[in-house]
Amino acid sequence: MPESASLPVRRSRTTTRVRYPETDRMGVAHHTHYFTWFELGRTELMREAGCTYGGLEDDDGVFFPVIEARAVYKSPARYDEVVDIETRLVAAEGVRVRFEYAITRQGEGALLATGFTVHASCGRDGKPIRLSDELRGRLAGWEGGR
């Protein structure tokens, strides 16, 4: 599908449990771990799309370093709680890919955090490369993607 075509939003949901080493003395998850959970969600979304990070790097020579990241904290996650990570692929244009995230407490659905990451598409040499239509199609789940 050509770059000018609108990208359908791809969604994925995964869960994780807040582990003891991710918390402070009060049993609250440290803010840095939300970015790890974002990565967990992003990795699962890409796996569901048939585009594992390892496959992209080894087979396609494409890497997605993070070039921008943001998290907004709404409510704390606590030790041993199960959290849902919803990840959405919302843009894949030029040399950039953007994912957005929502982390909620499982069971009650309380919103704990939202955020996004933006990634550059780079080759093995670290230089930016445009996303091919074929790769954009695979990420978005379009017909004709590998």
Phi and psi in radians as a Rosetta constraint file:
Dihedral C 1 N 2 CA 2 C 2 CIRCULARHARMONIC -1.177 0.35
Dihedral N 2 CA 2 C 2 N 3 CIRCULARHARMONIC 2.711 0.35
Dihedral C 2 N 3 CA 3 C 3 CIRCULARHARMONIC -1.019 0.35
Dihedral N 3 CA 3 C 3 N 4 CIRCULARHARMONIC -0.546 0.35
Dihedral C 3 N 4 CA 4 C 4 CIRCULARHARMONIC -1.246 0.35
Dihedral N 4 CA 4 C 4 N 5 CIRCULARHARMONIC -0.279 0.35
Dihedral C 4 N 5 CA 5 C 5 CIRCULARHARMONIC -1.288 0.35
Dihedral N 5 CA 5 C 5 N 6 CIRCULARHARMONIC 2.560 0.35
Dihedral C 5 N 6 CA 6 C 6 CIRCULARHARMONIC -1.191 0.35
Dihedral N 6 CA 6 C 6 N 7 CIRCULARHARMONIC 2.381 0.35
Dihedral C 6 N 7 CA 7 C 7 CIRCULARHARMONIC -1.507 0.35
Dihedral N 7 CA 7 C 7 N 8 CIRCULARHARMONIC 2.115 0.35
Dihedral C 7 N 8 CA 8 C 8 CIRCULARHARMONIC -1.196 0.35
Dihedral N 8 CA 8 C 8 N 9 CIRCULARHARMONIC 2.511 0.35
Dihedral C 8 N 9 CA 9 C 9 CIRCULARHARMONIC -1.298 0.35
Dihedral N 9 CA 9 C 9 N 10 CIRCULARHARMONIC 2.136 0.35
Dihedral C 9 N 10 CA 10 C 10 CIRCULARHARMONIC -1.689 0.35
Dihedral N 10 CA 10 C 10 N 11 CIRCULARHARMONIC 2.325 0.35
Dihedral C 10 N 11 CA 11 C 11 CIRCULARHARMONIC -2.099 0.35
Dihedral N 11 CA 11 C 11 N 12 CIRCULARHARMONIC 2.630 0.35
Dihedral C 11 N 12 CA 12 C 12 CIRCULARHARMONIC -2.549 0.35
Dihedral N 12 CA 12 C 12 N 13 CIRCULARHARMONIC 2.634 0.35
Dihedral C 12 N 13 CA 13 C 13 CIRCULARHARMONIC -2.330 0.35
Dihedral N 13 CA 13 C 13 N 14 CIRCULARHARMONIC 2.336 0.35
Dihedral C 13 N 14 CA 14 C 14 CIRCULARHARMONIC -2.459 0.35
Dihedral N 14 CA 14 C 14 N 15 CIRCULARHARMONIC 2.931 0.35
Dihedral C 14 N 15 CA 15 C 15 CIRCULARHARMONIC -2.241 0.35
Dihedral N 15 CA 15 C 15 N 16 CIRCULARHARMONIC 2.783 0.35
Dihedral C 15 N 16 CA 16 C 16 CIRCULARHARMONIC -2.624 0.35
Dihedral N 16 CA 16 C 16 N 17 CIRCULARHARMONIC 2.789 0.35
Dihedral C 16 N 17 CA 17 C 17 CIRCULARHARMONIC -1.842 0.35
Dihedral N 17 CA 17 C 17 N 18 CIRCULARHARMONIC 2.413 0.35
Dihedral C 17 N 18 CA 18 C 18 CIRCULARHARMONIC -1.237 0.35
Dihedral N 18 CA 18 C 18 N 19 CIRCULARHARMONIC 2.038 0.35
Dihedral C 18 N 19 CA 19 C 19 CIRCULARHARMONIC -1.578 0.35
Dihedral N 19 CA 19 C 19 N 20 CIRCULARHARMONIC 2.711 0.35
Dihedral C 19 N 20 CA 20 C 20 CIRCULARHARMONIC -0.956 0.35
Dihedral N 20 CA 20 C 20 N 21 CIRCULARHARMONIC -0.781 0.35
Dihedral C 20 N 21 CA 21 C 21 CIRCULARHARMONIC -1.207 0.35
Dihedral N 21 CA 21 C 21 N 22 CIRCULARHARMONIC -0.127 0.35
Dihedral C 21 N 22 CA 22 C 22 CIRCULARHARMONIC -1.560 0.35
Dihedral N 22 CA 22 C 22 N 23 CIRCULARHARMONIC -0.008 0.35
Dihedral C 22 N 23 CA 23 C 23 CIRCULARHARMONIC -1.974 0.35
Dihedral N 23 CA 23 C 23 N 24 CIRCULARHARMONIC 2.861 0.35
Dihedral C 23 N 24 CA 24 C 24 CIRCULARHARMONIC -1.635 0.35
Dihedral N 24 CA 24 C 24 N 25 CIRCULARHARMONIC -2.998 0.35
Dihedral C 24 N 25 CA 25 C 25 CIRCULARHARMONIC -1.106 0.35
Dihedral N 25 CA 25 C 25 N 26 CIRCULARHARMONIC -0.366 0.35
Dihedral C 25 N 26 CA 26 C 26 CIRCULARHARMONIC -1.551 0.35
Dihedral N 26 CA 26 C 26 N 27 CIRCULARHARMONIC 0.008 0.35
Dihedral C 26 N 27 CA 27 C 27 CIRCULARHARMONIC 1.405 0.35
Dihedral N 27 CA 27 C 27 N 28 CIRCULARHARMONIC 0.267 0.35
Dihedral C 27 N 28 CA 28 C 28 CIRCULARHARMONIC -1.706 0.35
Dihedral N 28 CA 28 C 28 N 29 CIRCULARHARMONIC 2.346 0.35
Dihedral C 28 N 29 CA 29 C 29 CIRCULARHARMONIC -1.068 0.35
Dihedral N 29 CA 29 C 29 N 30 CIRCULARHARMONIC 2.286 0.35
Dihedral C 29 N 30 CA 30 C 30 CIRCULARHARMONIC -1.151 0.35
Dihedral N 30 CA 30 C 30 N 31 CIRCULARHARMONIC 2.487 0.35
Dihedral C 30 N 31 CA 31 C 31 CIRCULARHARMONIC -1.013 0.35
Dihedral N 31 CA 31 C 31 N 32 CIRCULARHARMONIC -0.508 0.35
Dihedral C 31 N 32 CA 32 C 32 CIRCULARHARMONIC -1.164 0.35
Dihedral N 32 CA 32 C 32 N 33 CIRCULARHARMONIC -0.437 0.35
Dihedral C 32 N 33 CA 33 C 33 CIRCULARHARMONIC -1.264 0.35
Dihedral N 33 CA 33 C 33 N 34 CIRCULARHARMONIC -0.314 0.35
Dihedral C 33 N 34 CA 34 C 34 CIRCULARHARMONIC -1.100 0.35
Dihedral N 34 CA 34 C 34 N 35 CIRCULARHARMONIC -0.611 0.35
Dihedral C 34 N 35 CA 35 C 35 CIRCULARHARMONIC -1.203 0.35
Dihedral N 35 CA 35 C 35 N 36 CIRCULARHARMONIC -0.599 0.35
Dihedral C 35 N 36 CA 36 C 36 CIRCULARHARMONIC -1.118 0.35
Dihedral N 36 CA 36 C 36 N 37 CIRCULARHARMONIC -0.721 0.35
Dihedral C 36 N 37 CA 37 C 37 CIRCULARHARMONIC -1.178 0.35
Dihedral N 37 CA 37 C 37 N 38 CIRCULARHARMONIC -0.615 0.35
Dihedral C 37 N 38 CA 38 C 38 CIRCULARHARMONIC -1.038 0.35
Dihedral N 38 CA 38 C 38 N 39 CIRCULARHARMONIC -0.781 0.35
Dihedral C 38 N 39 CA 39 C 39 CIRCULARHARMONIC -1.112 0.35
Dihedral N 39 CA 39 C 39 N 40 CIRCULARHARMONIC -0.691 0.35
Dihedral C 39 N 40 CA 40 C 40 CIRCULARHARMONIC -1.025 0.35
Dihedral N 40 CA 40 C 40 N 41 CIRCULARHARMONIC -0.817 0.35
Dihedral C 40 N 41 CA 41 C 41 CIRCULARHARMONIC -1.100 0.35
Dihedral N 41 CA 41 C 41 N 42 CIRCULARHARMONIC -0.745 0.35
Dihedral C 41 N 42 CA 42 C 42 CIRCULARHARMONIC -1.133 0.35
Dihedral N 42 CA 42 C 42 N 43 CIRCULARHARMONIC -0.732 0.35
Dihedral C 42 N 43 CA 43 C 43 CIRCULARHARMONIC -1.088 0.35
Dihedral N 43 CA 43 C 43 N 44 CIRCULARHARMONIC -0.737 0.35
Dihedral C 43 N 44 CA 44 C 44 CIRCULARHARMONIC -1.188 0.35
Dihedral N 44 CA 44 C 44 N 45 CIRCULARHARMONIC -0.705 0.35
Dihedral C 44 N 45 CA 45 C 45 CIRCULARHARMONIC -1.038 0.35
Dihedral N 45 CA 45 C 45 N 46 CIRCULARHARMONIC -0.801 0.35
Dihedral C 45 N 46 CA 46 C 46 CIRCULARHARMONIC -1.156 0.35
Dihedral N 46 CA 46 C 46 N 47 CIRCULARHARMONIC -0.659 0.35
Dihedral C 46 N 47 CA 47 C 47 CIRCULARHARMONIC -1.086 0.35
Dihedral N 47 CA 47 C 47 N 48 CIRCULARHARMONIC -0.783 0.35
Dihedral C 47 N 48 CA 48 C 48 CIRCULARHARMONIC -1.080 0.35
Dihedral N 48 CA 48 C 48 N 49 CIRCULARHARMONIC -0.525 0.35
Dihedral C 48 N 49 CA 49 C 49 CIRCULARHARMONIC -1.415 0.35
Dihedral N 49 CA 49 C 49 N 50 CIRCULARHARMONIC -0.082 0.35
Dihedral C 49 N 50 CA 50 C 50 CIRCULARHARMONIC 1.413 0.35
Dihedral N 50 CA 50 C 50 N 51 CIRCULARHARMONIC 0.358 0.35
Dihedral C 50 N 51 CA 51 C 51 CIRCULARHARMONIC -2.197 0.35
Dihedral N 51 CA 51 C 51 N 52 CIRCULARHARMONIC 1.239 0.35
Dihedral C 51 N 52 CA 52 C 52 CIRCULARHARMONIC -1.165 0.35
Dihedral N 52 CA 52 C 52 N 53 CIRCULARHARMONIC 2.641 0.35
Dihedral C 52 N 53 CA 53 C 53 CIRCULARHARMONIC -0.991 0.35
Dihedral N 53 CA 53 C 53 N 54 CIRCULARHARMONIC -0.800 0.35
Dihedral C 53 N 54 CA 54 C 54 CIRCULARHARMONIC -1.035 0.35
Dihedral N 54 CA 54 C 54 N 55 CIRCULARHARMONIC -0.737 0.35
Dihedral C 54 N 55 CA 55 C 55 CIRCULARHARMONIC -1.129 0.35
Dihedral N 55 CA 55 C 55 N 56 CIRCULARHARMONIC -0.763 0.35
Dihedral C 55 N 56 CA 56 C 56 CIRCULARHARMONIC -1.066 0.35
Dihedral N 56 CA 56 C 56 N 57 CIRCULARHARMONIC -0.762 0.35
Dihedral C 56 N 57 CA 57 C 57 CIRCULARHARMONIC -1.247 0.35
Dihedral N 57 CA 57 C 57 N 58 CIRCULARHARMONIC -0.829 0.35
Dihedral C 57 N 58 CA 58 C 58 CIRCULARHARMONIC -1.341 0.35
Dihedral N 58 CA 58 C 58 N 59 CIRCULARHARMONIC -0.787 0.35
Dihedral C 58 N 59 CA 59 C 59 CIRCULARHARMONIC -1.522 0.35
Dihedral N 59 CA 59 C 59 N 60 CIRCULARHARMONIC -0.703 0.35
Dihedral C 59 N 60 CA 60 C 60 CIRCULARHARMONIC -1.773 0.35
Dihedral N 60 CA 60 C 60 N 61 CIRCULARHARMONIC -0.256 0.35
Dihedral C 60 N 61 CA 61 C 61 CIRCULARHARMONIC 1.183 0.35
Dihedral N 61 CA 61 C 61 N 62 CIRCULARHARMONIC 0.495 0.35
Dihedral C 61 N 62 CA 62 C 62 CIRCULARHARMONIC -1.974 0.35
Dihedral N 62 CA 62 C 62 N 63 CIRCULARHARMONIC 2.290 0.35
Dihedral C 62 N 63 CA 63 C 63 CIRCULARHARMONIC -2.119 0.35
Dihedral N 63 CA 63 C 63 N 64 CIRCULARHARMONIC 2.612 0.35
Dihedral C 63 N 64 CA 64 C 64 CIRCULARHARMONIC -2.155 0.35
Dihedral N 64 CA 64 C 64 N 65 CIRCULARHARMONIC 1.228 0.35
Dihedral C 64 N 65 CA 65 C 65 CIRCULARHARMONIC -1.162 0.35
Dihedral N 65 CA 65 C 65 N 66 CIRCULARHARMONIC 2.550 0.35
Dihedral C 65 N 66 CA 66 C 66 CIRCULARHARMONIC -1.287 0.35
Dihedral N 66 CA 66 C 66 N 67 CIRCULARHARMONIC 2.253 0.35
Dihedral C 66 N 67 CA 67 C 67 CIRCULARHARMONIC -2.003 0.35
Dihedral N 67 CA 67 C 67 N 68 CIRCULARHARMONIC -0.202 0.35
Dihedral C 67 N 68 CA 68 C 68 CIRCULARHARMONIC -2.731 0.35
Dihedral N 68 CA 68 C 68 N 69 CIRCULARHARMONIC 2.445 0.35
Dihedral C 68 N 69 CA 69 C 69 CIRCULARHARMONIC -2.603 0.35
Dihedral N 69 CA 69 C 69 N 70 CIRCULARHARMONIC 2.527 0.35
Dihedral C 69 N 70 CA 70 C 70 CIRCULARHARMONIC -2.606 0.35
Dihedral N 70 CA 70 C 70 N 71 CIRCULARHARMONIC 2.489 0.35
Dihedral C 70 N 71 CA 71 C 71 CIRCULARHARMONIC -2.340 0.35
Dihedral N 71 CA 71 C 71 N 72 CIRCULARHARMONIC 2.462 0.35
Dihedral C 71 N 72 CA 72 C 72 CIRCULARHARMONIC -2.104 0.35
Dihedral N 72 CA 72 C 72 N 73 CIRCULARHARMONIC 2.100 0.35
Dihedral C 72 N 73 CA 73 C 73 CIRCULARHARMONIC -1.656 0.35
Dihedral N 73 CA 73 C 73 N 74 CIRCULARHARMONIC 2.261 0.35
Dihedral C 73 N 74 CA 74 C 74 CIRCULARHARMONIC -1.898 0.35
Dihedral N 74 CA 74 C 74 N 75 CIRCULARHARMONIC -0.696 0.35
Dihedral C 74 N 75 CA 75 C 75 CIRCULARHARMONIC -2.742 0.35
Dihedral N 75 CA 75 C 75 N 76 CIRCULARHARMONIC 2.574 0.35
Dihedral C 75 N 76 CA 76 C 76 CIRCULARHARMONIC -1.307 0.35
Dihedral N 76 CA 76 C 76 N 77 CIRCULARHARMONIC 2.535 0.35
Dihedral C 76 N 77 CA 77 C 77 CIRCULARHARMONIC -1.624 0.35
Dihedral N 77 CA 77 C 77 N 78 CIRCULARHARMONIC 2.478 0.35
Dihedral C 77 N 78 CA 78 C 78 CIRCULARHARMONIC -2.100 0.35
Dihedral N 78 CA 78 C 78 N 79 CIRCULARHARMONIC 2.796 0.35
Dihedral C 78 N 79 CA 79 C 79 CIRCULARHARMONIC -0.833 0.35
Dihedral N 79 CA 79 C 79 N 80 CIRCULARHARMONIC 2.317 0.35
Dihedral C 79 N 80 CA 80 C 80 CIRCULARHARMONIC 1.287 0.35
Dihedral N 80 CA 80 C 80 N 81 CIRCULARHARMONIC 0.021 0.35
Dihedral C 80 N 81 CA 81 C 81 CIRCULARHARMONIC -1.304 0.35
Dihedral N 81 CA 81 C 81 N 82 CIRCULARHARMONIC 2.615 0.35
Dihedral C 81 N 82 CA 82 C 82 CIRCULARHARMONIC -1.693 0.35
Dihedral N 82 CA 82 C 82 N 83 CIRCULARHARMONIC 2.262 0.35
Dihedral C 82 N 83 CA 83 C 83 CIRCULARHARMONIC -2.037 0.35
Dihedral N 83 CA 83 C 83 N 84 CIRCULARHARMONIC 2.509 0.35
Dihedral C 83 N 84 CA 84 C 84 CIRCULARHARMONIC -1.663 0.35
Dihedral N 84 CA 84 C 84 N 85 CIRCULARHARMONIC 2.403 0.35
Dihedral C 84 N 85 CA 85 C 85 CIRCULARHARMONIC -2.039 0.35
Dihedral N 85 CA 85 C 85 N 86 CIRCULARHARMONIC 1.926 0.35
Dihedral C 85 N 86 CA 86 C 86 CIRCULARHARMONIC -1.709 0.35
Dihedral N 86 CA 86 C 86 N 87 CIRCULARHARMONIC 2.229 0.35
Dihedral C 86 N 87 CA 87 C 87 CIRCULARHARMONIC -2.110 0.35
Dihedral N 87 CA 87 C 87 N 88 CIRCULARHARMONIC 2.386 0.35
Dihedral C 87 N 88 CA 88 C 88 CIRCULARHARMONIC -2.243 0.35
Dihedral N 88 CA 88 C 88 N 89 CIRCULARHARMONIC 2.283 0.35
Dihedral C 88 N 89 CA 89 C 89 CIRCULARHARMONIC -1.507 0.35
Dihedral N 89 CA 89 C 89 N 90 CIRCULARHARMONIC 1.980 0.35
Dihedral C 89 N 90 CA 90 C 90 CIRCULARHARMONIC -1.935 0.35
Dihedral N 90 CA 90 C 90 N 91 CIRCULARHARMONIC -0.267 0.35
Dihedral C 90 N 91 CA 91 C 91 CIRCULARHARMONIC -2.706 0.35
Dihedral N 91 CA 91 C 91 N 92 CIRCULARHARMONIC 2.483 0.35
Dihedral C 91 N 92 CA 92 C 92 CIRCULARHARMONIC -2.630 0.35
Dihedral N 92 CA 92 C 92 N 93 CIRCULARHARMONIC 1.563 0.35
Dihedral C 92 N 93 CA 93 C 93 CIRCULARHARMONIC -2.427 0.35
Dihedral N 93 CA 93 C 93 N 94 CIRCULARHARMONIC 2.546 0.35
Dihedral C 93 N 94 CA 94 C 94 CIRCULARHARMONIC 1.037 0.35
Dihedral N 94 CA 94 C 94 N 95 CIRCULARHARMONIC -2.020 0.35
Dihedral C 94 N 95 CA 95 C 95 CIRCULARHARMONIC -1.987 0.35
Dihedral N 95 CA 95 C 95 N 96 CIRCULARHARMONIC 0.222 0.35
Dihedral C 95 N 96 CA 96 C 96 CIRCULARHARMONIC -2.112 0.35
Dihedral N 96 CA 96 C 96 N 97 CIRCULARHARMONIC 2.561 0.35
Dihedral C 96 N 97 CA 97 C 97 CIRCULARHARMONIC -2.274 0.35
Dihedral N 97 CA 97 C 97 N 98 CIRCULARHARMONIC 2.371 0.35
Dihedral C 97 N 98 CA 98 C 98 CIRCULARHARMONIC -2.173 0.35
Dihedral N 98 CA 98 C 98 N 99 CIRCULARHARMONIC 2.296 0.35
Dihedral C 98 N 99 CA 99 C 99 CIRCULARHARMONIC -2.056 0.35
Dihedral N 99 CA 99 C 99 N 100 CIRCULARHARMONIC 2.511 0.35
Dihedral C 99 N 100 CA 100 C 100 CIRCULARHARMONIC -2.134 0.35
Dihedral N 100 CA 100 C 100 N 101 CIRCULARHARMONIC 2.638 0.35
Dihedral C 100 N 101 CA 101 C 101 CIRCULARHARMONIC -2.353 0.35
Dihedral N 101 CA 101 C 101 N 102 CIRCULARHARMONIC 2.607 0.35
Dihedral C 101 N 102 CA 102 C 102 CIRCULARHARMONIC -2.396 0.35
Dihedral N 102 CA 102 C 102 N 103 CIRCULARHARMONIC 2.232 0.35
Dihedral C 102 N 103 CA 103 C 103 CIRCULARHARMONIC -1.955 0.35
Dihedral N 103 CA 103 C 103 N 104 CIRCULARHARMONIC 2.189 0.35
Dihedral C 103 N 104 CA 104 C 104 CIRCULARHARMONIC -2.215 0.35
Dihedral N 104 CA 104 C 104 N 105 CIRCULARHARMONIC 2.731 0.35
Dihedral C 104 N 105 CA 105 C 105 CIRCULARHARMONIC -1.375 0.35
Dihedral N 105 CA 105 C 105 N 106 CIRCULARHARMONIC 2.159 0.35
Dihedral C 105 N 106 CA 106 C 106 CIRCULARHARMONIC -1.120 0.35
Dihedral N 106 CA 106 C 106 N 107 CIRCULARHARMONIC 2.473 0.35
Dihedral C 106 N 107 CA 107 C 107 CIRCULARHARMONIC 1.707 0.35
Dihedral N 107 CA 107 C 107 N 108 CIRCULARHARMONIC -0.929 0.35
Dihedral C 107 N 108 CA 108 C 108 CIRCULARHARMONIC -1.773 0.35
Dihedral N 108 CA 108 C 108 N 109 CIRCULARHARMONIC -0.313 0.35
Dihedral C 108 N 109 CA 109 C 109 CIRCULARHARMONIC 1.314 0.35
Dihedral N 109 CA 109 C 109 N 110 CIRCULARHARMONIC 0.207 0.35
Dihedral C 109 N 110 CA 110 C 110 CIRCULARHARMONIC -1.084 0.35
Dihedral N 110 CA 110 C 110 N 111 CIRCULARHARMONIC 2.270 0.35
Dihedral C 110 N 111 CA 111 C 111 CIRCULARHARMONIC -1.284 0.35
Dihedral N 111 CA 111 C 111 N 112 CIRCULARHARMONIC 2.115 0.35
Dihedral C 111 N 112 CA 112 C 112 CIRCULARHARMONIC -1.713 0.35
Dihedral N 112 CA 112 C 112 N 113 CIRCULARHARMONIC -0.664 0.35
Dihedral C 112 N 113 CA 113 C 113 CIRCULARHARMONIC -2.853 0.35
Dihedral N 113 CA 113 C 113 N 114 CIRCULARHARMONIC 2.677 0.35
Dihedral C 113 N 114 CA 114 C 114 CIRCULARHARMONIC -2.221 0.35
Dihedral N 114 CA 114 C 114 N 115 CIRCULARHARMONIC 2.848 0.35
Dihedral C 114 N 115 CA 115 C 115 CIRCULARHARMONIC -3.109 0.35
Dihedral N 115 CA 115 C 115 N 116 CIRCULARHARMONIC -3.122 0.35
Dihedral C 115 N 116 CA 116 C 116 CIRCULARHARMONIC -2.654 0.35
Dihedral N 116 CA 116 C 116 N 117 CIRCULARHARMONIC 2.772 0.35
Dihedral C 116 N 117 CA 117 C 117 CIRCULARHARMONIC -2.336 0.35
Dihedral N 117 CA 117 C 117 N 118 CIRCULARHARMONIC 2.535 0.35
Dihedral C 117 N 118 CA 118 C 118 CIRCULARHARMONIC -2.073 0.35
Dihedral N 118 CA 118 C 118 N 119 CIRCULARHARMONIC 2.378 0.35
Dihedral C 118 N 119 CA 119 C 119 CIRCULARHARMONIC -2.165 0.35
Dihedral N 119 CA 119 C 119 N 120 CIRCULARHARMONIC 2.489 0.35
Dihedral C 119 N 120 CA 120 C 120 CIRCULARHARMONIC -1.589 0.35
Dihedral N 120 CA 120 C 120 N 121 CIRCULARHARMONIC 2.530 0.35
Dihedral C 120 N 121 CA 121 C 121 CIRCULARHARMONIC -1.591 0.35
Dihedral N 121 CA 121 C 121 N 122 CIRCULARHARMONIC 2.049 0.35
Dihedral C 121 N 122 CA 122 C 122 CIRCULARHARMONIC -2.232 0.35
Dihedral N 122 CA 122 C 122 N 123 CIRCULARHARMONIC 2.663 0.35
Dihedral C 122 N 123 CA 123 C 123 CIRCULARHARMONIC -1.496 0.35
Dihedral N 123 CA 123 C 123 N 124 CIRCULARHARMONIC -3.118 0.35
Dihedral C 123 N 124 CA 124 C 124 CIRCULARHARMONIC -1.025 0.35
Dihedral N 124 CA 124 C 124 N 125 CIRCULARHARMONIC -0.453 0.35
Dihedral C 124 N 125 CA 125 C 125 CIRCULARHARMONIC -1.467 0.35
Dihedral N 125 CA 125 C 125 N 126 CIRCULARHARMONIC -0.013 0.35
Dihedral C 125 N 126 CA 126 C 126 CIRCULARHARMONIC 1.484 0.35
Dihedral N 126 CA 126 C 126 N 127 CIRCULARHARMONIC -0.012 0.35
Dihedral C 126 N 127 CA 127 C 127 CIRCULARHARMONIC -1.537 0.35
Dihedral N 127 CA 127 C 127 N 128 CIRCULARHARMONIC 2.499 0.35
Dihedral C 127 N 128 CA 128 C 128 CIRCULARHARMONIC -1.048 0.35
Dihedral N 128 CA 128 C 128 N 129 CIRCULARHARMONIC 2.460 0.35
Dihedral C 128 N 129 CA 129 C 129 CIRCULARHARMONIC -2.340 0.35
Dihedral N 129 CA 129 C 129 N 130 CIRCULARHARMONIC 2.488 0.35
Dihedral C 129 N 130 CA 130 C 130 CIRCULARHARMONIC -1.145 0.35
Dihedral N 130 CA 130 C 130 N 131 CIRCULARHARMONIC 2.513 0.35
Dihedral C 130 N 131 CA 131 C 131 CIRCULARHARMONIC -1.208 0.35
Dihedral N 131 CA 131 C 131 N 132 CIRCULARHARMONIC 2.261 0.35
Dihedral C 131 N 132 CA 132 C 132 CIRCULARHARMONIC -1.276 0.35
Dihedral N 132 CA 132 C 132 N 133 CIRCULARHARMONIC 2.719 0.35
Dihedral C 132 N 133 CA 133 C 133 CIRCULARHARMONIC -1.020 0.35
Dihedral N 133 CA 133 C 133 N 134 CIRCULARHARMONIC -0.654 0.35
Dihedral C 133 N 134 CA 134 C 134 CIRCULARHARMONIC -1.106 0.35
Dihedral N 134 CA 134 C 134 N 135 CIRCULARHARMONIC -0.767 0.35
Dihedral C 134 N 135 CA 135 C 135 CIRCULARHARMONIC -1.204 0.35
Dihedral N 135 CA 135 C 135 N 136 CIRCULARHARMONIC -0.719 0.35
Dihedral C 135 N 136 CA 136 C 136 CIRCULARHARMONIC -1.032 0.35
Dihedral N 136 CA 136 C 136 N 137 CIRCULARHARMONIC -0.707 0.35
Dihedral C 136 N 137 CA 137 C 137 CIRCULARHARMONIC -1.124 0.35
Dihedral N 137 CA 137 C 137 N 138 CIRCULARHARMONIC -0.712 0.35
Dihedral C 137 N 138 CA 138 C 138 CIRCULARHARMONIC -1.120 0.35
Dihedral N 138 CA 138 C 138 N 139 CIRCULARHARMONIC -0.782 0.35
Dihedral C 138 N 139 CA 139 C 139 CIRCULARHARMONIC -1.079 0.35
Dihedral N 139 CA 139 C 139 N 140 CIRCULARHARMONIC -0.717 0.35
Dihedral C 139 N 140 CA 140 C 140 CIRCULARHARMONIC -1.480 0.35
Dihedral N 140 CA 140 C 140 N 141 CIRCULARHARMONIC -0.243 0.35
Dihedral C 140 N 141 CA 141 C 141 CIRCULARHARMONIC 1.469 0.35
Dihedral N 141 CA 141 C 141 N 142 CIRCULARHARMONIC 0.393 0.35
Dihedral C 141 N 142 CA 142 C 142 CIRCULARHARMONIC -1.233 0.35
Dihedral N 142 CA 142 C 142 N 143 CIRCULARHARMONIC 2.669 0.35
Dihedral C 142 N 143 CA 143 C 143 CIRCULARHARMONIC -1.060 0.35
Dihedral N 143 CA 143 C 143 N 144 CIRCULARHARMONIC 2.490 0.35
Dihedral C 143 N 144 CA 144 C 144 CIRCULARHARMONIC 1.656 0.35
Dihedral N 144 CA 144 C 144 N 145 CIRCULARHARMONIC -0.218 0.35
Dihedral C 144 N 145 CA 145 C 145 CIRCULARHARMONIC -1.230 0.35
Dihedral N 145 CA 145 C 145 N 146 CIRCULARHARMONIC 2.615 0.35
